[in-house]
Each structure stands twice: as C-alpha cells, then as structure tokens.
Amino acid sequence: MNYALDALWWRLTDPDVRALAAVLTAPALWHSGSELSVAALLGERGFRFLLELDGSPKPLHSHLAQETPFGGRLGLYAESLLAFWLQHAPHCRLLARNLTVSDGPNTLGALDFVAEIGSRLYHIELCCKYYGTGKAAMDGLCGLNPHDRWPDKAEKLTRQLALAHSEAGVRALAAAGIGHTAALRSASIVRGMLFAPSEARLPEPLNPYGWHGVFLHEWPSESPWGDECRYYPLPRTAYLAPARVAEGETLPWEEIRTLGGGLVAVLQRRPDGMWHESERVMKR
C-alpha cells in the first residue's frame, strides 16, 4: 500500500498537522492483536477537527514548543503529537502519560498513555518504526540502525501491553487516581513503514496493507522514477507523514546518489506548486 497517495494529503498543508494525521490514520506496520482503530481515534468529528487545526495550527505549535527540543528523536515527537490529540480532541480525555510502573525498588516500565476515548478507558502504547530488508524472505528486517530489529520490538510491545494488567500496573493506576481498571483495554498504535523488494511476501503479523516503500542496497546511476521527479532526504522528525516541500528543499538524483544512506522521498509537483511524496526509499 502507498499511503502517500491518500486523498488526505491533498488537503492538509501544515507539517505538524500532517504528522499528527499520520499518527492517527496510518495503517499499522504489524498487527499486535490489540490495535486501537482509526475510527476510535478520530471519533465522529476527527477529520473536521484536523481540517480546523490545519487552518489554525497555533494551539498545536504552542504545545510542541513547550515540549521541545526533541533532539531528532521521532518517538518523542510522535508521543507529543498524540498527547495533544488526547488532550484536545472533543471525544478524548488524557488521564496519564508515561505512568511509571514499579515493583518495590524496581522499575518495570511505563504506560505511554491512559485515556478515555468515547466512553471507553484505554491504556495506549505508541510505536513508530521504519524497517527494511533487501531479502524477499524478510530475514534481517531492521532499521537504519541494524541493532533495531523488528522481532525485538514486537516482543517488547507485547510486554508493554500486558503491563497495565499486572499487579504493579494496577497499583500504579490506582495511585494515579484511575479506577475501574477491570474495564481498561490495552491497545497499540503501531505506525511506520516497511521497505522491501516488490516481490517480498510478508508473513504475519506484518501488515500486507501497511505503508510500504523501496529498499536499495546501492543508488543506481539513473533514477528509476524518471527525469520529472525531485527528491528530499527526510529528517527523522519528518518520517511520519508523506513529504510536502517547496522546490528549494528538493534535490536532483545526482545529489541523492552521494548520500551514504537514509530515507528519501521521491517527489512530484502538484498544482499547488509544492512537491509531494509519491514514493519513499530506504538506503542502508
């Protein structure tokens, strides 16, 4: 699936609002078995609220400014975006964030978020990952850092989702004034991209309908996307949403080929005069 071609990206223009929209609506990179649905996250007025926010993004910008610097850490940026949504979306109420769970002197972990969404109580774990492999068999699926491996993260997420229902988790929730834990549902928001050969067959729990890109071992001498495309090396905090940039931020293929590695957006010019992402590449 190429999520970059969703009609949503024709409407939203503010970079932070676009990143927030991606946290809310992107397909899961893999199935944890406890996904928080896009419908629940958006509620009845979610799209309208995003459009209103895109027109007047100052509240979101002010929120993010209070939480910076992110130091290029995508996870912190994504958590801040989701915190804003849970605090301000009309159907949400944030009850706790990064709630530490301890067993005596030992810290067992933390619950990313505890929130009411609609009429339900949720413990939410957020995860944003970008994994690639040059092998169709999915061996060696990892991030730009080869030690960031998908199997390890999937296992850790399973442990995190169970934490709220442990004895220590229930005590931490009670200490934070959060009762009715029997009705608490632990849910994941797993976002990101998988980069692999086009013929790759994705095993469960990887999502075959997730957002997928192209993995390259080496930059070819000629662009596979033709002469009309431009390119944009993505900073880490720009990974979440499809790129939308001015021409002055773009590069020709000849300059992209000099990069050692990273994530690069393939861009096409649209009628609004901006260059929009049509494909994404991982080079490791």
N, C-alpha and C positions, 0 to 999 in steps of 0.2 A: 504494500500500500504506500502511495506517495501522499502523505498528509499535507505536504506543502501546497498541493493543488486544491485544498478545501476552499469553498467559497468564502469562508470566514475571513481569509487573508486578503480578500479584495476590499473588505470593509474597515478593518482596524488599521490604524496608522501609528499610534504611539508605541514605541518599542517595549515599554514596561507593561502596557495593557496587552499587547500581543503575547508577551511572555506569560502573563497571568492566564490568558485564554488558553495557551498551550498546556499549562499545568492542569487546567480544569477539563479540557476536552480531548487531549491527545489520546490515541489508543495505547493500551498497556503494552509494554515491551515483552513482558511474560505474564502468565496467569498465576497469581499467588493462591487462587482458590477463595480469596476474600476481597475481591475488588469492590471499591466504592464506585458506584455507577456514575457516569457523566450526568444522567438525569437527576440523581440525588444531589450532586454538587451544584448544578445550575438551578434547580428548582424551577418554578413557573416563570420567574422574571429574570433569570440569569443572563440570557442573551441581551435583553433590553438594558440591564444594569451594565453589562460590558460596553455596549454602544454609548450609553450615557457617560461612562467613565472615560471612554476614548475621546469624547468631546470635551470633557473637563477632567483631565487626569491629575490635577493638583493634589487631591487627597492621597492618591497612591504615591505620587512622587514625594510628598511630605513624609509619609510612612516609611518609605525606603530610605530617605535621607537620614531619618532617626536611627536606622539600623546599620548603616554603612560604617566602616568600609567592609565589603565582602571579601576583599583580597583575592579576587578572581575565583572564589570558591562558589561553584554553581549551586551546591546543596544549600548553602546559607541563603543565597538569593532566592531560590525556589521556595524555601521554608518561609521567608519573609513575605513573598507574594501570597502564599496560601494563608498565612496568618492574617493578612489584610482582608482576604475574601471571607474568612470565617468570622472576622470582627464586623464586617460591613455589609455583606450580602443580606438581603431582607429576611431570608429564611434560615439564617445561621446565627449561632451564638458560641463564641470561643470560651471554654471553661478553663483550660490549662494548656500550657505549651512547654515542651521539654521538661516534663514532670519526672524528676529523678525517682527511681525505684531502688531501694536498698534493703539488704538483709543484714541487720546489725551494722557492723562497720564496713561491710562490703557493698559497693555499688554494683547493681546488676544491669543497669541500663537506664534508659529514659523513654517515656512515651512522647512521641513527637507532638501530637495534639489530642486533646479531648474536647469534643464539641457537640452541641445539639444541632442537628440538621433536620429541618422539618420537625417532626415530633419524635425523632429517634436520637439516642445517645450513642456516640461513636468514639472509639479510640482509633486514631488515624496515623498510619506510618507512610511517609512520603519518601520516594526513591526516584532519582533521575540518573540514568546510566546510558553510556554510549559505547557499545561493544562491537568489535569487528573480528572477522576471520577471513583468511584467503582460501579456506577449505570448505568444500561443499558439505562435508560431514559434520560441520560445526565444532570440530576439535579446536581447542585453543581459543575459545571465544573470550576476549578480554578487551579492556580499554586501551587508550593510548599508553597508559602505564601497564605493562604486561603483568604486573602483580595484582591488578584489579580484575579479578576473574569472575565471570558470571556465576558459576556454581557456588562460589563462596558467598556472593552477595545474596543469592536466592536463599541459601541456607540461613544466613543471618536474618533476613527479613522474616522467615518463618518463626525464628526465635523471638523477634521483636513483637510480632503479632500476638504471641502467646503470653507476653509479659504482663499485660494488664489483668489477666485472669489467674495469675499466680497469687499465693498468699501475700507476698510482698507487694505486688501490684495493687491488690485490693486495699491494703493498708495505706499505700501512697495516695490512692484516690480518696479514701476516707479522710486522710489528713488534709487534703486539698478542698474538703467540703463537698466532694462529689459522691452522692449516694446512688441508690438504685443500680448498683453495679451488676446485678443479675440481668438487667436488660441491656448492658453495654455490649455493643458489637465492635469487634476489632476489624478494621478494613484497611486495605492498601491503596495507595495511588502510585502506580509504577509507570514512570514516563521515560522517554529516551528513544534511541534509535539502534537498529541492528544493521551492520554493514557486512555484506557477504556477496559471494558470486551469485549471479542471477539464477543459476541452476540449483542453488542450495535448497535442500529440503529441511524445513525447520521442525525439530522434534518438540513435543510437549515438554515443558509448559511454555516454550516460546510461542509468541502470538503470530501466526501466519498473516494476520491482518494488521500487524503493527506498522510503525513508520520505518521504512527500510531505505537504505542507501547503498552506495557502491564502495567496495573495498579495493584499494590499489596497493600492490607491493612497490611499484615504481610509477613515476609520472611518465606517460607516453610522450613522445616528441611532438605529436599533433593532438589537439583537443578532440576527444570523442564526441563533443557536443557542438562542434562547428564554429564558424567564424563570428556568428552573431551573438554569441554568449560572452558574458563577462564573469568574473569570479571574485569571491570575497572570503578571505581567511577569517574564520569565526573565532572571536574571543570566547573564552569559556562561558561568560555570563550571557552570551548571545546564542547559546546552543538550543534553548528551549523552544523558540518559535522559528518558523521559516523567515529567512532574512528579507528585509526590505530596506534598501540603501540607495543613497544618491550616487550618481555616476562617479563622483570624485573619490568615493570609497572603494571602487571596484578596481580590479587588476586584470591585465590580459593574461592569456595562458602562458606566455613566455616567462612572466614573473612568477606565476604559481609554480612552475616547474623547478624553481630554485629553492622552494621551501623544503625543509627537512621532513616535515610531517605535520599532521593536524587534521582538523575538519575544515572543509572548504565548501561553500555554497556555489552551485552553478546558477547563474542569474540570466534572466531575460527581461528586456524592457517592456513595461506595460504602458497603457495610455495615460496613467497618472504621471508619467515622466520618471518614475522610480524604477529601480532594478529589483525584481522579485525572484526569490529562490524557486527553481524548478526541479532541482536535484541536489543531493548532498553526497560528498565524497569523504572517506577516511583514508588517509595515507599514514602508515605507521612505519 
